[in-house]
Amino acid sequence: MPKLKTHKGAQKRFSISGTGKILRTRGPKSHLRRNKAKAMKRLLASKAPLFKGDKKRIQRIIPYGV
């Protein structure tokens, strides 16, 4: 069976944690950043776990992890 290709856009946006969970980057990080509170900017800088409904679809386009 041939090797599967990794979707390069997804590879840049998602990462795999040490326990195997898929992590996603958070949303409006750079737009109007000066107006956001420091706590909000710290929250947006961290990664969040992926939603359950998206897990199967993202695993298919990142077959070997990131």
Backbone as JSON Lines, residues from 0, in Angstrom:
{"i":0,"aa":"M","n":[0.84,-1.18,0.0],"ca":[0.0,0.0,0.0],"c":[0.89,1.25,0.0]}
{"i":1,"aa":"P","n":[0.53,2.26,-0.81],"ca":[1.39,3.45,-0.89],"c":[1.32,4.3,0.38]}
{"i":2,"aa":"K","n":[2.32,5.14,0.52],"ca":[2.35,6.06,1.65],"c":[1.25,7.1,1.47]}
{"i":3,"aa":"L","n":[0.69,7.57,2.58],"ca":[-0.34,8.6,2.54],"c":[0.31,9.97,2.62]}
{"i":4,"aa":"K","n":[-0.29,10.94,1.95],"ca":[0.25,12.29,1.97],"c":[-0.36,13.08,3.13]}
{"i":5,"aa":"T","n":[0.47,13.86,3.79],"ca":[0.03,14.73,4.87],"c":[-0.44,16.04,4.27]}
{"i":6,"aa":"H","n":[-1.56,16.55,4.75],"ca":[-2.07,17.84,4.31],"c":[-1.23,18.92,4.99]}
{"i":7,"aa":"K","n":[-0.46,19.68,4.21],"ca":[0.52,20.61,4.78],"c":[-0.13,21.76,5.54]}
{"i":8,"aa":"G","n":[-1.31,22.2,5.11],"ca":[-2.0,23.27,5.84],"c":[-2.43,22.8,7.21]}
{"i":9,"aa":"A","n":[-2.9,21.57,7.3],"ca":[-3.31,21.01,8.58],"c":[-2.1,20.74,9.46]}
{"i":10,"aa":"Q","n":[-0.99,20.36,8.85],"ca":[0.23,20.08,9.61],"c":[0.69,21.33,10.36]}
{"i":11,"aa":"K","n":[0.49,22.51,9.76],"ca":[0.91,23.76,10.39],"c":[-0.07,24.19,11.48]}
{"i":12,"aa":"R","n":[-1.32,23.77,11.37],"ca":[-2.33,24.26,12.3],"c":[-2.59,23.35,13.5]}
{"i":13,"aa":"F","n":[-2.26,22.08,13.38],"ca":[-2.54,21.13,14.45],"c":[-1.25,20.49,14.93]}
{"i":14,"aa":"S","n":[-1.26,20.05,16.2],"ca":[-0.11,19.32,16.74],"c":[-0.64,18.2,17.62]}
{"i":15,"aa":"I","n":[0.21,17.24,17.9],"ca":[-0.16,16.1,18.72],"c":[0.52,16.24,20.08]}
{"i":16,"aa":"S","n":[-0.25,16.06,21.16],"ca":[0.33,16.15,22.5],"c":[1.05,14.85,22.84]}
{"i":17,"aa":"G","n":[1.72,14.85,23.97],"ca":[2.44,13.66,24.39],"c":[1.54,12.48,24.66]}
{"i":18,"aa":"T","n":[0.29,12.75,25.05],"ca":[-0.66,11.67,25.32],"c":[-1.44,11.25,24.08]}
{"i":19,"aa":"G","n":[-1.17,11.91,22.93],"ca":[-1.82,11.53,21.69],"c":[-3.03,12.34,21.3]}
{"i":20,"aa":"K","n":[-3.36,13.38,22.08],"ca":[-4.5,14.24,21.73],"c":[-4.09,15.2,20.62]}
{"i":21,"aa":"I","n":[-5.05,15.54,19.77],"ca":[-4.79,16.52,18.71],"c":[-5.12,17.9,19.28]}
{"i":22,"aa":"L","n":[-4.16,18.83,19.17],"ca":[-4.35,20.18,19.68],"c":[-4.5,21.14,18.51]}
{"i":23,"aa":"R","n":[-5.33,22.15,18.71],"ca":[-5.57,23.15,17.67],"c":[-5.12,24.53,18.18]}
{"i":24,"aa":"T","n":[-4.82,25.42,17.26],"ca":[-4.52,26.8,17.64],"c":[-5.83,27.54,17.85]}
{"i":25,"aa":"R","n":[-5.8,28.56,18.68],"ca":[-7.02,29.3,18.99],"c":[-7.25,30.41,17.96]}
{"i":26,"aa":"G","n":[-8.47,30.91,17.95],"ca":[-8.95,31.79,16.91],"c":[-8.35,33.16,16.72]}
{"i":27,"aa":"P","n":[-9.04,34.24,17.1],"ca":[-8.65,35.6,16.67],"c":[-7.44,36.12,17.42]}
{"i":28,"aa":"K","n":[-6.26,35.63,17.06],"ca":[-5.07,35.96,17.83],"c":[-4.48,37.32,17.47]}
{"i":29,"aa":"S","n":[-4.43,37.64,16.2],"ca":[-3.67,38.81,15.8],"c":[-4.53,40.03,15.48]}
{"i":30,"aa":"H","n":[-5.8,39.84,15.24],"ca":[-6.65,40.96,14.84],"c":[-7.03,41.8,16.06]}
{"i":31,"aa":"L","n":[-6.77,43.11,15.99],"ca":[-7.07,44.07,17.08],"c":[-6.48,43.61,18.41]}
{"i":32,"aa":"R","n":[-5.23,43.24,18.37],"ca":[-4.59,42.66,19.55],"c":[-4.37,43.69,20.66]}
{"i":33,"aa":"R","n":[-4.18,44.96,20.3],"ca":[-3.93,45.99,21.33],"c":[-5.13,46.18,22.25]}
{"i":34,"aa":"N","n":[-6.33,45.93,21.72],"ca":[-7.53,46.17,22.53],"c":[-7.86,45.01,23.46]}
{"i":35,"aa":"K","n":[-7.23,43.88,23.29],"ca":[-7.55,42.7,24.09],"c":[-6.81,42.75,25.43]}
{"i":36,"aa":"A","n":[-7.43,42.18,26.44],"ca":[-6.82,42.13,27.77],"c":[-5.64,41.17,27.77]}
{"i":37,"aa":"K","n":[-4.7,41.35,28.7],"ca":[-3.52,40.5,28.77],"c":[-3.91,39.05,29.01]}
{"i":38,"aa":"A","n":[-4.9,38.84,29.87],"ca":[-5.34,37.46,30.16],"c":[-5.89,36.8,28.91]}
{"i":39,"aa":"M","n":[-6.62,37.55,28.1],"ca":[-7.18,37.01,26.87],"c":[-6.08,36.66,25.88]}
{"i":40,"aa":"K","n":[-5.03,37.49,25.8],"ca":[-3.92,37.22,24.89],"c":[-3.15,35.98,25.33]}
{"i":41,"aa":"R","n":[-2.99,35.78,26.63],"ca":[-2.33,34.57,27.14],"c":[-3.17,33.34,26.81]}
{"i":42,"aa":"L","n":[-4.48,33.45,26.93],"ca":[-5.37,32.33,26.62],"c":[-5.29,31.96,25.14]}
{"i":43,"aa":"L","n":[-5.24,32.97,24.28],"ca":[-5.2,32.72,22.84],"c":[-3.85,32.14,22.41]}
{"i":44,"aa":"A","n":[-2.79,32.39,23.19],"ca":[-1.48,31.88,22.84],"c":[-1.36,30.38,23.07]}
{"i":45,"aa":"S","n":[-2.17,29.85,24.0],"ca":[-2.09,28.42,24.3],"c":[-2.89,27.62,23.27]}
{"i":46,"aa":"K","n":[-2.64,26.33,23.22],"ca":[-3.37,25.46,22.3],"c":[-4.51,24.78,23.05]}
{"i":47,"aa":"A","n":[-5.56,24.44,22.32],"ca":[-6.74,23.82,22.9],"c":[-6.95,22.45,22.28]}
{"i":48,"aa":"P","n":[-7.56,21.51,23.01],"ca":[-7.85,20.21,22.41],"c":[-8.89,20.34,21.3]}
{"i":49,"aa":"L","n":[-8.8,19.45,20.34],"ca":[-9.7,19.46,19.19],"c":[-11.09,18.98,19.6]}
{"i":50,"aa":"F","n":[-12.11,19.47,18.93],"ca":[-13.47,19.03,19.19],"c":[-13.66,17.58,18.75]}
{"i":51,"aa":"K","n":[-14.48,16.83,19.46],"ca":[-14.67,15.41,19.17],"c":[-15.18,15.18,17.75]}
{"i":52,"aa":"G","n":[-16.06,16.04,17.28],"ca":[-16.64,15.87,15.95],"c":[-15.64,16.02,14.82]}
{"i":53,"aa":"D","n":[-14.56,16.75,15.07],"ca":[-13.56,16.99,14.02],"c":[-12.41,16.0,14.05]}
{"i":54,"aa":"K","n":[-12.31,15.19,15.11],"ca":[-11.14,14.35,15.32],"c":[-10.89,13.38,14.16]}
{"i":55,"aa":"K","n":[-11.92,12.68,13.71],"ca":[-11.76,11.68,12.66],"c":[-11.31,12.31,11.35]}
{"i":56,"aa":"R","n":[-11.87,13.47,11.03],"ca":[-11.55,14.16,9.79],"c":[-10.1,14.66,9.79]}
{"i":57,"aa":"I","n":[-9.65,15.19,10.93],"ca":[-8.29,15.7,11.01],"c":[-7.27,14.56,11.05]}
{"i":58,"aa":"Q","n":[-7.6,13.46,11.71],"ca":[-6.7,12.31,11.73],"c":[-6.48,11.76,10.33]}
{"i":59,"aa":"R","n":[-7.48,11.87,9.48],"ca":[-7.36,11.36,8.11],"c":[-6.39,12.21,7.28]}
{"i":60,"aa":"I","n":[-6.36,13.53,7.52],"ca":[-5.48,14.36,6.71],"c":[-4.09,14.52,7.33]}
{"i":61,"aa":"I","n":[-3.93,14.08,8.61],"ca":[-2.6,14.03,9.23],"c":[-2.35,12.58,9.64]}
{"i":62,"aa":"P","n":[-2.06,11.7,8.71],"ca":[-2.0,10.29,9.03],"c":[-0.84,9.88,9.95]}
{"i":63,"aa":"Y","n":[0.27,10.61,9.9],"ca":[1.44,10.2,10.68],"c":[1.71,11.12,11.86]}
{"i":64,"aa":"G","n":[0.73,11.89,12.27],"ca":[0.96,12.86,13.34],"c":[1.68,14.07,12.79]}
{"i":65,"aa":"V","n":[2.03,14.98,13.65],"ca":[2.68,16.21,13.21],"c":[4.06,16.29,13.82]}
